[in-house]
Amino acid sequence: MLRIALIYGAISGAITIAVMSLGINSTDTLGEGSSSAIFGYTVMLVALILIFLGVKRYRDRDLGGVIKFAPAFGLGLAIASVAGVFYVIGWEINLAATDYAFVNQYPEAVITQKEAAGASPEQLQKLTDDMAKFAEQYKNPLYRLPITFLEIFPVGLIVALISAAILRNPKAFPAR
């Protein structure tokens, strides 16, 4: 079971960070706010489908086609956790490779977006202060690492729940 969690989680995390890093590093800006977030979470969801595949493989090959909800959910959480760790490691590598450009680019992109939306000078000043505080906090790994992990893990948690609920039924996607 540990082997499955490591393999499927590593592949899932690597796919997620590779696609997202390519997306971020191939453009001059960080995207258009919500569309960038939708893209990011869609990539995560697609990559985390490996949770379903890992649990199904374990159920079909190791348990003879039958698994209860708790073990399926536990394996799903293990895969999601490994994916989260790989995502964090990949993000740290991306930050180091780009000389931590994100720390400056993200606040600038958020401020520019609000400015284009017609925010008042007071709102822009407050946002500028908040973004400066964020940039300072983000430089601290004890702040940055858990935040990065929590970007992907809740998606994995949901996929693990759905996978366990579906795959506990041996008639759902039976082994061939």
C-alpha positions as CSV (number, residue, x, y, z in Angstrom):
1,M,0.0,0.0,0.0
2,L,2.9,2.4,0.8
3,R,4.4,1.7,-2.6
4,I,1.2,2.6,-4.3
5,A,0.9,5.8,-2.3
6,L,4.4,6.8,-3.1
7,I,4.2,6.0,-6.9
8,Y,0.8,7.5,-7.6
9,G,1.3,10.4,-5.3
10,A,4.7,11.3,-6.8
11,I,3.4,11.1,-10.3
12,S,0.4,13.2,-9.4
13,G,2.4,15.9,-7.6
14,A,5.0,16.0,-10.4
15,I,2.4,16.4,-13.1
16,T,0.7,19.2,-11.2
17,I,3.8,21.2,-10.5
18,A,5.3,20.6,-14.0
19,V,2.2,21.9,-15.8
20,M,1.7,24.8,-13.4
21,S,5.4,25.8,-13.5
22,L,5.3,25.7,-17.3
23,G,2.2,27.9,-17.3
24,I,3.6,30.5,-14.9
25,N,7.1,30.6,-16.4
26,S,5.9,30.7,-20.0
27,T,4.1,34.0,-19.6
28,D,5.2,37.4,-18.5
29,T,2.3,37.8,-16.1
30,L,0.7,35.5,-13.6
31,G,-2.6,35.2,-15.4
32,E,-5.9,36.9,-15.2
33,G,-6.9,36.3,-11.6
34,S,-9.8,33.9,-11.4
35,S,-9.0,32.3,-14.8
36,S,-5.5,31.5,-13.5
37,A,-6.9,29.9,-10.3
38,I,-9.4,27.9,-12.4
39,F,-6.6,26.6,-14.6
40,G,-4.5,25.7,-11.5
41,Y,-7.2,23.8,-9.7
42,T,-8.3,22.1,-12.9
43,V,-4.7,20.8,-13.4
44,M,-4.7,19.6,-9.8
45,L,-8.0,17.8,-10.2
46,V,-6.9,16.1,-13.3
47,A,-3.6,15.0,-11.9
48,L,-5.2,13.9,-8.6
49,I,-7.4,11.4,-10.6
50,L,-4.4,9.2,-9.9
51,I,-5.8,8.8,-6.4
52,F,-8.8,7.0,-7.9
53,L,-6.5,4.9,-10.1
54,G,-4.2,4.0,-7.2
55,V,-7.1,2.9,-4.9
56,K,-8.6,0.9,-7.8
57,R,-5.4,-0.8,-8.5
58,Y,-4.9,-1.7,-4.8
59,R,-8.5,-2.9,-4.6
60,D,-8.3,-5.0,-7.8
61,R,-4.8,-6.5,-7.6
62,D,-4.0,-6.7,-3.9
63,L,-7.4,-7.2,-2.3
64,G,-9.2,-9.3,-4.9
65,G,-11.7,-6.6,-6.0
66,V,-13.1,-5.7,-2.6
67,I,-12.2,-2.7,-0.3
68,K,-14.0,-1.0,2.5
69,F,-14.4,2.7,2.7
70,A,-11.9,3.4,5.5
71,P,-8.9,1.6,3.8
72,A,-9.8,3.2,0.5
73,F,-10.0,6.6,2.0
74,G,-6.8,6.1,3.9
75,L,-4.9,5.1,0.8
76,G,-6.5,8.1,-1.0
77,L,-5.2,10.4,1.7
78,A,-1.8,8.9,1.6
79,I,-1.6,9.5,-2.2
80,A,-2.9,13.0,-1.7
81,S,-0.3,13.7,1.0
82,V,2.6,12.4,-1.2
83,A,1.3,14.5,-4.1
84,G,1.2,17.5,-1.8
85,V,4.8,16.9,-0.6
86,F,6.0,16.6,-4.3
87,Y,4.1,19.7,-5.2
88,V,5.8,21.7,-2.4
89,I,9.2,20.4,-3.3
90,G,8.5,21.2,-7.0
91,W,7.3,24.7,-6.1
92,E,10.4,25.3,-4.0
93,I,12.6,24.3,-6.9
94,N,10.7,26.6,-9.2
95,L,11.1,29.5,-6.8
96,A,14.8,28.9,-6.4
97,A,15.2,28.5,-10.2
98,T,13.4,31.8,-10.9
99,D,15.3,33.6,-8.1
100,Y,12.0,33.9,-6.1
101,A,10.5,36.2,-8.8
102,F,7.0,35.1,-7.7
103,V,7.4,37.0,-4.4
104,N,7.5,40.3,-6.4
105,Q,5.4,39.4,-9.4
106,Y,2.3,38.2,-7.6
107,P,1.7,41.3,-5.5
108,E,2.3,43.5,-8.6
109,A,-0.2,41.4,-10.6
110,V,-2.9,41.6,-7.8
111,I,-2.4,45.4,-7.4
112,T,-2.5,46.0,-11.2
113,Q,-5.7,43.9,-11.5
114,K,-7.5,45.9,-8.8
115,E,-6.3,49.1,-10.3
116,A,-7.7,48.2,-13.7
117,A,-11.0,47.2,-12.0
118,G,-11.3,50.8,-10.7
119,A,-10.3,50.5,-7.1
120,S,-10.2,53.7,-5.1
121,P,-6.8,55.2,-4.0
122,E,-7.6,54.1,-0.4
123,Q,-8.4,50.6,-1.5
124,L,-5.2,50.5,-3.5
125,Q,-3.1,51.7,-0.6
126,K,-4.5,49.1,1.7
127,L,-4.0,46.4,-0.9
128,T,-0.4,47.6,-1.4
129,D,0.3,47.4,2.3
130,D,-1.3,44.0,2.5
131,M,0.7,42.7,-0.4
132,A,3.9,44.1,1.1
133,K,3.1,42.2,4.3
134,F,2.3,39.0,2.2
135,A,5.6,39.3,0.3
136,E,7.6,39.6,3.6
137,Q,5.7,36.6,5.1
138,Y,6.1,34.5,2.0
139,K,9.9,34.8,2.2
140,N,9.7,32.7,5.4
141,P,9.7,28.9,4.6
142,L,7.7,28.2,7.8
143,Y,4.9,30.3,6.3
144,R,5.3,29.4,2.6
145,L,5.6,25.6,2.9
146,P,2.3,24.9,4.7
147,I,0.5,27.4,2.5
148,T,1.8,25.7,-0.6
149,F,0.8,22.2,0.7
150,L,-2.7,23.5,1.5
151,E,-3.2,24.6,-2.1
152,I,-3.3,21.0,-3.4
153,F,-4.3,18.9,-0.4
154,P,-8.0,19.9,-0.1
155,V,-8.5,18.9,-3.7
156,G,-6.8,15.6,-3.0
157,L,-9.0,15.1,0.1
158,I,-12.2,15.6,-2.0
159,V,-10.9,13.2,-4.7
160,A,-10.0,10.6,-1.9
161,L,-13.5,10.8,-0.4
162,I,-15.2,10.4,-3.8
163,S,-12.9,7.6,-4.8
164,A,-13.4,5.7,-1.5
165,A,-17.2,6.1,-1.8
166,I,-17.3,4.8,-5.4
167,L,-14.7,2.0,-5.1
168,R,-16.1,0.5,-1.9
169,N,-18.7,-1.0,-4.2
170,P,-17.1,-4.0,-5.9
171,K,-19.4,-3.6,-8.9
172,A,-18.2,-0.1,-9.6
173,F,-15.4,-0.3,-12.2
174,P,-14.8,-4.0,-11.6
175,A,-11.4,-5.6,-12.5
176,R,-11.2,-7.2,-15.9
